[in-house]
Structures are given as C-alpha cells and as structure tokens.
Amino acid sequence: MPEMKDNIAAITKLKEAGLKLTPQRLALIEILKGNKNHPSADMIYKELKKKYPMVSLSTVYNILNVLKKIGEIEELAISENKVYYDPNTEPHHHFLCEKCGQIQDVFQDFQIPTDMINIHQVKKHQIYFYGICSNCLKRGSRS
C-alpha cells in the first residue's frame, strides 16, 4: 500500500494480526498517511503527543514496529544516529542532505547485478545517497 493512501488496508492488517485498533494506533497511521517527510520516532511522538498527551515514546516505537512487521511502513537506517520511517512501501531509494538533514525519495530504478540474482534470492534492496541538496547548494552560493 504505497504511502498509506488507504487507511482501511492498514486497519485490516492490524485486525488480521489480532491487534486492537487503539486511538493511538489509528492516530499514528493518520500522521503517516501521505507523509513524505520521512519522520523519526521522536517527530511522530511529538505530533502524536499533541492529541494524546499521555502517550509514551515506547508506545510510538511499539506501534511503528507493528506497522513495519505488517508491511505498512519501511524503516530507514540512513543516518548513524536516527532511524526514520517511510509510509511509501513501493520500491525506491533515498537521498540524505548532509547539511539540512532532509531525506528525499529517489525513484530511479537501479539494476541488481546479474551474478547477485543468479547466486542469491534478492527480496528487496535499498540504496542511500548522501550529499548536499539543491536547496542547500542555492543557499550556499548566496552566502
């Protein structure tokens, strides 16, 4: 389900997994729906806390782990010190700006080497690009 466009699919998967549809789970799904900012657990926690002040960071991690397990989100280990989450589960890669920290989607298809396919059963792959984004480059040239 790309970008969690259909909350019903996520809700159905939660039910099929035997999990309750708690208000916190539903609110977190809503936060992620169509979110292209690749939020961290901390960012999601701050957003969720506005509506549910008693929610804990541990609860947020638990919900994220459940959503990852049922295939509704991808976990991005693009940074050494933080994990980010992407509700777009369609195959794509990511670019991290080393200056502003923004993560952008990269939809270019890259070929897996033939010898890798012949030797292994590749189920998925993720490529990370690092550098300076065009916005930061523009700002840098004005300084």
Legacy VTK file of the C-alpha trace (Angstrom):
# vtk DataFile Version 3.0
C-alpha trace
ASCII
DATASET POLYDATA
POINTS 143 float
0.000 0.000 0.000
2.070 2.957 -1.182
2.107 5.972 1.105
-0.615 4.505 3.310
-3.207 6.051 0.977
-5.793 3.625 2.212
-6.027 3.522 5.998
-8.543 0.713 5.627
-5.799 -1.635 4.411
-3.631 -0.810 7.440
-6.606 -1.252 9.766
-7.487 -4.571 8.118
-3.907 -5.818 8.521
-3.911 -4.812 12.192
-7.173 -6.707 12.750
-5.846 -9.751 10.863
-2.782 -9.698 13.131
-5.147 -9.825 16.121
-4.264 -6.329 17.310
-6.645 -3.816 18.798
-7.432 -0.600 16.973
-6.406 1.774 19.738
-6.878 5.509 19.253
-3.083 5.940 19.405
-2.527 3.380 16.622
-5.170 4.985 14.436
-3.765 8.479 15.078
-0.231 7.343 14.232
-1.477 5.798 10.976
-3.146 9.114 10.188
0.113 11.018 10.871
1.976 8.768 8.435
-0.689 8.748 5.716
0.824 10.501 2.703
3.735 11.797 4.810
6.743 12.383 2.558
8.971 13.866 5.295
10.380 10.520 6.495
9.772 11.294 10.193
11.751 9.801 13.046
10.032 8.197 16.034
10.720 11.394 18.011
8.983 13.534 15.385
5.981 11.191 15.330
5.923 11.149 19.129
5.811 14.968 19.324
2.969 15.081 16.803
1.001 12.296 18.494
1.518 13.847 21.945
-0.458 16.932 20.844
-3.597 14.813 20.628
-2.690 12.172 23.238
-0.586 13.851 25.964
-0.246 10.622 27.944
1.269 8.601 25.062
4.802 7.355 25.665
7.723 7.171 23.264
7.780 3.436 23.946
4.198 3.171 22.653
5.196 5.014 19.478
8.091 2.593 18.901
5.797 -0.371 19.547
3.241 0.878 17.011
5.967 1.593 14.446
7.373 -1.917 14.920
3.917 -3.414 14.368
3.368 -1.332 11.217
6.804 -2.371 9.947
6.074 -6.027 10.679
2.782 -5.976 8.738
4.448 -4.184 5.804
2.788 -0.782 6.126
5.996 1.213 6.594
9.683 0.943 5.760
12.379 1.641 8.338
15.259 3.763 7.043
18.671 3.424 8.656
20.035 6.233 6.508
21.572 8.111 9.438
24.016 6.850 12.053
22.128 8.346 14.973
18.436 8.084 13.981
16.002 5.749 12.325
13.377 7.231 10.025
10.103 5.824 8.741
8.613 5.883 5.275
4.945 5.055 4.655
5.691 4.616 0.947
6.472 0.918 0.607
6.838 0.999 -3.175
10.407 0.172 -4.264
12.531 3.323 -4.166
15.721 4.714 -2.655
16.650 7.770 -0.601
18.921 10.817 -0.604
20.035 12.424 2.692
21.235 16.028 2.641
24.227 16.206 4.959
23.624 19.898 5.538
19.886 20.266 6.345
19.087 16.609 7.115
16.188 16.388 4.659
15.505 12.947 3.197
14.187 12.775 -0.356
12.778 9.870 -2.336
14.709 8.612 -5.354
12.585 6.670 -7.817
15.350 5.825 -10.303
15.485 2.085 -10.904
18.917 0.542 -10.378
19.740 -2.890 -11.729
20.819 -5.575 -9.312
23.967 -7.256 -10.691
23.120 -10.415 -12.642
25.577 -12.560 -10.690
23.841 -11.469 -7.460
20.456 -12.563 -8.837
21.875 -15.865 -10.104
23.540 -16.716 -6.783
21.101 -15.283 -4.230
17.396 -14.789 -3.787
17.198 -10.986 -3.553
13.877 -9.968 -1.986
14.438 -6.234 -1.784
17.212 -3.664 -1.794
17.710 -0.128 -0.540
20.228 2.382 -1.793
21.122 5.544 0.132
22.696 8.606 -1.453
24.451 11.271 0.639
25.375 14.808 -0.315
24.075 18.384 -0.369
20.533 19.025 -1.656
19.796 21.630 -4.322
18.191 23.993 -1.773
21.279 23.996 0.426
23.507 24.449 -2.623
21.463 27.508 -3.669
21.623 28.960 -0.151
25.368 28.320 -0.015
26.004 30.167 -3.245
24.183 33.228 -1.873
26.320 33.357 1.256
LINES 1 144
143 0 1 2 3 4 5 6 7 8 9 10 11 12 13 14 15 16 17 18 19 20 21 22 23 24 25 26 27 28 29 30 31 32 33 34 35 36 37 38 39 40 41 42 43 44 45 46 47 48 49 50 51 52 53 54 55 56 57 58 59 60 61 62 63 64 65 66 67 68 69 70 71 72 73 74 75 76 77 78 79 80 81 82 83 84 85 86 87 88 89 90 91 92 93 94 95 96 97 98 99 100 101 102 103 104 105 106 107 108 109 110 111 112 113 114 115 116 117 118 119 120 121 122 123 124 125 126 127 128 129 130 131 132 133 134 135 136 137 138 139 140 141 142
